[in-house]
């Protein structure tokens, strides 16, 4: 693998990339695997996932309410 980073106008790293090909990556600067890993490790953890909705149960609850009011 070869590792690359992209920097903004202030010189801050905005992204890191890894490729298995040997081509130069336009607009990117070659970095070491350690620099790549350090950047990834510095990222905040992803936000927790939203709970998965149980649509079948939601539909059953809606049907029950509609039956209660005489729509179904």
Secondary structure by P-SEA (a helix, b strand, c coil): ccccccccccccccbbbbbccccccccbbbbcaaaaaaaaaacccccccccccaaaaaaaaaaaaaaaaccc
